[in-house]
Amino acid sequence: MSNNTTTTDPTYQPGDIVFVLISTTLVWIMIPGLGYFYSGMARSKNALSLILLCCASVAVVSIQWWVFGYSLAFSKTGGKFIGNLDNAFFIGVGNDPSFASESIPDSAYAIFQCMFAAITPALAIGAAAERGRTLPTLVFVFIWSTLIYDPIACWVWGKNGWSKNLGALDFAGGTPIETASGAAALAYCLVLGKRAGHGVDDFKPHNIANVILGAVLLWFGWFGFNGGSALAGNARAINAFIVTNLAASAGGITWMVVDYRIEHKWSALSFCLGAVAGMVCITPGCGYVGSPASILFGVAGGTICNFAIKLKDIFDFDDALDVWAVHGVGGIIGNILTAIFAQRSIAMLGGEDIAGGWLDRHWIQLGYNLAPTIAGCGYSFFGTYLILYIMDKFPGLSLRADPEAEAKGLDESELGELAYYHVDRLITVNTRTGETKTIKEETLHQTNDTNPAIV
């Protein structure tokens, strides 16, 4: 960091700084976790590309965040809708206290928020799985972060943001992350169109083990995502840990029970989707609601998001990995429930004085929360649609892979590498000496991508 403006070091709480930095690493691990989660839900011939795109999102957004992203979202002299370039290249982001918490420096808050910015477009691109080209996707990540994510983050969390000053409650990203990414995913899949074979082929997850691994990493990292948003190792952070865990648990069980009615099987995929939906729903309210309410958040997420998946069949769009149903709908539900169950006593655990929600008889809070929810959802959807429409007109930035590349799989056609190699060997054995000799070896590419047993 450079260009510090203070001549003496402020007095910080070392424990709070360590807590924020640990939370930063927890959010970081969510991003490859998301890659594995998406990878397992896709067909094997596209598995590696999804992991790469999620990990590459960290690199692209980290550079964007350093150049001007953080300044556009969180500059202290920014406006109600967007920041300015006062902190471009992290100028002035050093040892001064953060506006979000005087117990940590700006630099700690900047790197913590960088991880939030990095995972959000990674969430959105899941809707374009199995047919979106790699280079245009990464270009989209950069542009979308600049034009969509940064302004919404400024509204909700910025020092002068209109949503924050209105009184909307969003502790860890119900609108900037969940609702915005879900709306962007919906726009993305509409612009790209449906996958070849959609409505005819049975697109089954190819590796449930990867889905479970991804869900576990997401669950693990979500403690830093929600708890870290307290920006201090205090009672409010502990509450965020507790309610996050409870909502994930309730969501996983609920989704699994709801799906049991279909095939009378206890689906591992259902449990993982429900756990993620529960955590999505509790994200905006984790610093404002108590543990009894968190169970309701999880049940609502596991039920409503489950049925929201049916929307893609009703309206005939191809959200490949159900990003809109889980993150978009889940974020909206979370924002609404936060307005209902937010309590002043919970916020005061971290020293924030609020009027509370309906439990505290503060009825207008629902209106305060709906305003940024509707604005963020609409801005992200229409803004994303316009970005993608324009990008697709530029030479070299056509969004969709050609039919041959799509049929072959993006791993091979875009990366030249495969997540899995199946080798067929013909071996002879000398019965006298026991010596073996390979007389034929052939690498078999993945061909059957509708069988979940094929890995």
C-alpha positions in Angstrom: 0.0 0.0 0.0 1.1 3.6 -0.5 0.4 7.2 0.2 -0.8 6.8 3.8 -2.3 10.1 5.0 -1.6 9.7 8.7 1.6 10.6 10.4 1.0 8.4 13.5 -0.3 4.9 13.7 -3.9 4.7 14.8 -4.7 2.3 17.7 -6.2 -0.9 16.2 -7.4 -4.1 17.8 -4.9 -6.8 16.6 -7.5 -9.5 17.2 -10.0 -7.8 14.9 -7.4 -7.5 12.2 -6.5 -11.2 12.5 -10.2 -12.1 12.5 -10.9 -10.1 9.3 -7.8 -11.6 7.5 -8.8 -15.2 8.5 -12.3 -14.4 7.3 -10.8 -13.2 4.0 -9.1 -16.6 3.5 -12.3 -18.4 4.3 -14.2 -16.4 1.6 -11.3 -17.1 -0.8 -11.7 -20.9 -0.3 -15.4 -20.6 -1.3 -14.4 -19.7 -4.8 -12.7 -23.0 -5.8 -15.4 -24.6 -3.7 -17.9 -23.1 -6.0 -15.9 -24.4 -9.0 -16.1 -27.9 -7.7 -19.8 -27.5 -6.8 -20.5 -26.3 -10.4 -18.2 -28.9 -11.9 -19.9 -31.8 -10.3 -23.3 -30.6 -11.4 -22.2 -30.3 -15.0 -21.3 -33.0 -17.6 -17.8 -34.4 -17.4 -16.7 -32.9 -20.7 -17.2 -29.4 -19.2 -16.0 -30.1 -15.6 -12.5 -28.5 -15.8 -13.6 -25.3 -17.5 -16.0 -24.5 -14.7 -13.3 -24.9 -12.0 -10.9 -22.8 -14.1 -13.5 -20.0 -14.7 -14.2 -19.7 -10.9 -10.6 -19.6 -10.0 -9.8 -17.2 -12.8 -12.5 -14.9 -11.5 -10.3 -14.3 -8.5 -7.4 -13.1 -10.7 -9.5 -10.9 -12.9 -11.5 -9.2 -10.2 -8.4 -8.8 -7.9 -6.7 -6.7 -10.6 -9.9 -4.8 -11.3 -10.4 -4.2 -7.6 -6.9 -2.8 -7.2 -7.1 -0.6 -10.3 -10.4 1.1 -9.6 -13.0 -1.4 -8.3 -12.5 -0.8 -4.6 -12.5 3.0 -5.2 -15.8 2.8 -7.2 -17.5 0.9 -4.5 -16.0 2.2 -1.2 -14.2 5.5 -1.7 -15.0 7.7 1.4 -15.9 10.7 -0.8 -18.1 8.7 -3.2 -21.7 9.5 -4.1 -25.0 7.8 -3.4 -24.8 5.6 -6.5 -21.1 5.2 -7.3 -17.8 6.0 -5.8 -14.9 7.9 -7.5 -11.3 7.3 -8.4 -9.8 8.8 -5.2 -8.5 5.3 -4.2 -7.6 4.0 -7.6 -4.6 1.7 -7.5 -5.2 1.6 -3.7 -3.9 5.1 -3.4 -4.7 6.2 0.2 -5.7 2.7 1.1 -3.2 1.9 3.9 -3.0 2.5 7.6 -6.0 4.9 7.9 -9.0 3.5 9.8 -11.7 2.0 7.6 -15.0 3.9 7.5 -16.7 0.5 8.1 -14.9 -0.1 11.4 -12.3 2.0 13.2 -10.7 -1.1 14.7 -9.2 -2.2 11.4 -7.3 -0.3 8.7 -8.6 0.4 5.2 -6.3 -2.2 3.7 -7.8 -5.0 5.7 -11.3 -4.0 4.7 -10.2 -3.7 1.0 -8.8 -7.2 0.8 -11.8 -8.6 2.6 -14.3 -7.0 0.3 -12.1 -8.1 -2.7 -13.1 -11.7 -2.0 -16.8 -10.7 -2.0 -16.3 -9.0 -5.4 -14.5 -12.0 -6.8 -17.0 -14.7 -5.9 -20.1 -12.7 -7.2 -19.4 -12.9 -11.0 -18.3 -16.5 -10.5 -21.7 -17.3 -9.1 -23.4 -15.7 -12.2 -21.5 -17.5 -14.9 -22.8 -20.8 -13.7 -25.9 -20.2 -15.8 -23.8 -20.1 -18.9 -22.2 -23.5 -18.2 -21.4 -25.9 -21.0 -21.8 -23.4 -23.8 -20.1 -20.1 -22.9 -16.7 -19.4 -24.4 -13.8 -18.8 -21.9 -12.3 -15.5 -23.1 -15.6 -13.6 -23.5 -16.6 -15.0 -20.0 -13.5 -13.5 -18.4 -14.0 -10.2 -20.3 -17.6 -10.2 -19.0 -16.3 -10.7 -15.4 -14.2 -7.6 -15.6 -16.9 -5.4 -17.2 -19.7 -6.7 -15.0 -17.7 -6.1 -11.8 -17.1 -2.5 -12.9 -20.6 -1.6 -14.2 -22.9 -3.7 -12.1 -21.3 -5.0 -8.9 -19.3 -1.9 -7.8 -22.3 0.4 -8.0 -24.6 -2.0 -6.1 -22.0 -2.5 -3.4 -21.7 1.3 -3.2 -25.5 1.6 -2.7 -25.7 -1.0 0.0 -22.4 -0.7 1.9 -20.6 2.5 0.8 -20.2 5.3 3.2 -22.7 7.5 1.3 -24.8 4.8 -0.4 -28.4 5.6 -0.8 -29.6 2.2 0.4 -27.5 2.3 3.5 -28.6 5.8 4.3 -32.2 4.8 3.6 -32.0 2.3 6.4 -32.0 -1.0 4.5 -30.5 -3.9 6.4 -28.1 -6.2 4.4 -25.3 -7.6 6.6 -23.3 -9.7 4.2 -24.6 -9.4 0.7 -28.3 -10.3 0.1 -28.5 -7.7 -2.7 -24.9 -7.0 -4.0 -24.0 -10.7 -4.1 -26.9 -13.1 -4.1 -29.7 -11.2 -5.8 -27.4 -9.4 -8.3 -25.6 -12.6 -9.3 -28.9 -14.5 -9.7 -30.4 -11.8 -11.9 -27.2 -11.6 -13.9 -27.3 -15.4 -14.3 -30.9 -15.2 -15.6 -29.9 -12.6 -18.2 -26.8 -14.6 -19.2 -28.7 -17.8 -19.9 -31.4 -15.9 -21.9 -28.8 -14.2 -24.1 -26.8 -17.4 -24.7 -29.8 -19.5 -25.4 -30.4 -23.1 -24.5 -27.8 -25.9 -24.6 -27.9 -28.3 -27.6 -30.2 -31.1 -26.6 -32.1 -29.1 -24.0 -35.5 -30.6 -23.4 -34.4 -33.9 -25.1 -31.2 -35.0 -23.4 -31.1 -35.7 -19.6 -28.4 -33.4 -18.3 -27.5 -35.2 -15.0 -24.6 -34.2 -12.7 -21.6 -36.3 -13.5 -19.9 -36.4 -10.1 -21.9 -36.0 -6.9 -18.7 -36.3 -4.9 -17.5 -33.1 -6.4 -20.8 -31.4 -5.5 -20.4 -32.5 -1.9 -16.8 -31.3 -1.8 -17.9 -28.0 -3.2 -20.8 -27.7 -0.8 -18.5 -28.5 2.1 -16.0 -25.8 1.1 -18.8 -23.3 0.6 -20.3 -24.1 4.0 -16.8 -23.8 5.6 -16.0 -20.6 3.9 -19.5 -19.1 4.6 -18.5 -18.7 8.2 -15.9 -16.1 7.1 -18.4 -14.7 4.6 -21.1 -13.9 7.2 -19.2 -13.9 10.4 -16.4 -11.8 9.0 -18.8 -9.1 8.0 -19.0 -8.2 11.7 -15.4 -6.9 11.1 -14.5 -7.8 14.7 -14.2 -10.9 16.8 -17.2 -10.0 18.9 -20.6 -11.4 20.0 -22.2 -10.4 16.8 -19.7 -12.4 14.8 -20.5 -15.4 17.0 -24.2 -14.9 16.4 -23.5 -14.8 12.6 -21.6 -18.1 12.9 -24.5 -19.7 14.8 -27.3 -18.6 12.5 -25.3 -19.4 9.3 -24.8 -23.0 10.5 -28.4 -23.4 11.6 -29.8 -22.0 8.3 -27.5 -24.3 6.3 -28.6 -27.3 8.3 -32.3 -26.5 8.1 -32.1 -25.8 4.4 -30.3 -29.0 3.5 -32.7 -31.2 5.5 -35.7 -29.3 4.1 -34.7 -29.6 0.4 -33.8 -33.3 0.9 -37.2 -34.0 2.5 -39.1 -32.0 -0.2 -37.3 -34.0 -3.0 -38.0 -37.3 -1.2 -41.6 -37.2 -2.5 -40.4 -37.7 -6.1 -38.3 -40.9 -6.0 -38.4 -41.8 -2.3 -34.6 -41.5 -2.2 -32.5 -39.4 0.2 -30.6 -37.4 -2.4 -27.1 -36.1 -1.6 -27.5 -33.5 -4.3 -30.7 -32.3 -2.8 -29.0 -31.9 0.6 -26.2 -29.8 -0.9 -28.5 -27.5 -2.8 -30.6 -27.0 0.2 -27.7 -26.2 2.4 -26.5 -23.6 0.0 -30.0 -22.1 -0.4 -30.2 -21.8 3.4 -26.9 -19.9 3.6 -28.0 -17.7 0.8 -31.2 -16.7 2.6 -29.5 -16.0 5.9 -26.7 -13.9 4.4 -28.4 -10.5 4.6 -29.8 -11.2 8.0 -27.0 -13.0 9.8 -26.0 -9.9 11.8 -29.6 -8.9 12.6 -31.6 -12.1 13.5 -31.4 -14.6 16.3 -31.1 -18.4 16.1 -34.8 -19.3 16.2 -35.4 -17.1 13.1 -32.5 -18.7 11.3 -34.3 -22.0 11.2 -37.1 -20.3 9.4 -34.6 -18.8 6.9 -33.3 -22.3 6.2 -36.7 -23.9 5.8 -37.9 -21.0 3.5 -34.8 -21.3 1.4 -35.0 -25.1 1.2 -38.6 -25.0 0.2 -39.1 -21.9 -2.0 -35.8 -22.2 -3.9 -36.6 -25.8 -4.5 -39.8 -24.9 -6.2 -38.2 -21.9 -7.9 -36.1 -24.4 -10.0 -39.3 -25.3 -11.7 -39.5 -21.8 -13.2 -37.0 -22.7 -15.9 -39.4 -25.4 -17.1 -42.4 -23.2 -16.9 -40.8 -20.3 -18.8 -38.5 -22.5 -20.9 -35.0 -21.0 -20.2 -31.8 -23.0 -19.6 -30.2 -21.9 -16.3 -27.8 -24.8 -16.4 -26.9 -24.8 -12.7 -30.0 -23.1 -11.2 -28.2 -19.9 -10.1 -31.3 -17.8 -10.4 -33.4 -20.2 -8.4 -30.9 -20.6 -5.5 -29.1 -17.2 -5.4 -31.5 -14.8 -7.0 -34.7 -16.1 -5.4 -32.8 -17.0 -2.2 -31.4 -13.5 -1.9 -34.8 -11.9 -2.4 -36.3 -14.2 0.3 -33.5 -13.4 2.7 -33.9 -9.7 2.3 -37.6 -9.9 3.0 -37.2 -12.2 6.0 -34.5 -9.9 7.4 -36.9 -7.0 7.4 -39.4 -9.2 9.4 -37.1 -10.8 11.9 -34.3 -8.2 12.4 -33.9 -7.3 16.1 -32.2 -4.2 17.6 -30.8 -6.4 20.4 -28.8 -8.6 17.9 -27.4 -5.6 16.0 -26.3 -4.1 19.3 -24.0 -7.1 19.9 -21.7 -5.3 17.5 -22.5 -1.8 18.5 -24.9 -0.9 15.7 -28.1 0.8 16.7 -31.1 0.0 14.4 -34.8 0.3 14.8 -35.2 -3.4 14.0 -37.8 -5.2 11.8 -41.3 -6.4 12.3 -40.4 -8.2 15.5 -39.5 -4.8 17.0 -42.7 -3.3 15.5 -40.7 -1.4 12.9 -43.1 -2.0 10.0 -41.5 0.3 7.4 -38.4 -1.9 7.4 -39.9 -4.1 4.8 -40.2 -1.2 2.4 -36.6 -0.2 3.2 -35.4 -3.6 2.3 -37.5 -4.1 -0.8 -36.3 -0.9 -2.4 -32.6 -2.0 -2.9 -33.8 -5.5 -3.6 -36.0 -4.5 -6.5 -33.5 -1.9 -7.7 -30.5 -4.3 -7.5 -32.3 -7.1 -9.2 -33.6 -4.9 -12.1 -30.3 -3.1 -12.5 -28.3 -6.3 -12.6 -30.7 -8.1 -15.0 -31.1 -5.3 -17.6 -27.4 -4.1 -17.2 -26.1 -7.6 -17.7 -28.4 -8.2 -20.7 -27.1 -5.0 -22.3 -23.4 -5.8 -21.6 -23.7 -9.3 -23.1 -25.7 -8.1 -26.1 -23.1 -5.5 -26.9 -20.2 -7.9 -26.3 -21.6 -10.5 -28.6 -21.4 -8.0 -31.5 -17.6 -7.5 -31.2 -15.3 -9.7 -33.3 -13.6 -12.3 -31.1 -16.0 -11.8 -28.2 -18.9 -14.0 -29.4 -20.3 -15.5 -26.3 -21.3 -18.9 -27.3 -19.2 -21.8 -28.4 -20.0 -23.2 -31.9 -22.1 -26.4 -32.1 -19.1 -28.6 -32.8 -17.1 -27.3 -29.8 -20.2 -27.6 -27.6 -20.7 -31.2 -28.6 -17.1 -32.0 -28.0 -17.1 -30.3 -24.6 -15.5 -27.0 -23.5 -12.7 -28.7 -21.7 -11.3 -30.1 -24.9 -12.4 -27.4 -27.4 -11.6 -24.3 -25.2 -8.8 -25.6 -22.9 -7.3 -28.5 -24.7 -7.3 -30.3 -21.4 -9.7 -32.7 -19.8 -10.8 -33.2 -16.2 -10.7 -37.0 -16.6 -8.7 -39.3 -18.9 -9.9 -42.8 -19.4 -7.1 -45.1 -20.7 -7.7 -48.4 -22.4 -4.7 -50.7 -22.2 -4.2 -54.1 -23.7 -1.5 -56.0 -21.7 0.1 -59.3 -22.2 1.6 -61.4 -19.4 4.5 -63.9 -19.7 3.2 -66.8 -17.6 6.7 -68.1 -16.9 8.4 -64.9 -15.7 5.3 -62.9 -14.7 6.5 -60.0 -16.9 3.8 -57.7 -18.3 4.0 -55.8 -21.5 1.6 -53.1 -22.9 0.9 -53.7 -26.5 -1.9 -51.2 -27.0 -2.8 -48.0 -25.2 -5.6 -45.6 -26.2 -7.0 -42.5 -24.4 -10.7 -42.5 -24.5 -12.5 -39.2 -24.2 -15.7 -38.8 -22.2 -18.6 -39.8 -24.4 -21.5 -40.7 -22.0 -22.2 -37.5 -20.0 -25.7 -38.4 -18.9 -24.7 -41.2 -16.7 -23.7 -39.9 -13.2 -21.5 -42.9 -12.7 -19.1 -41.9 -15.4 -16.2 -40.0 -13.9 
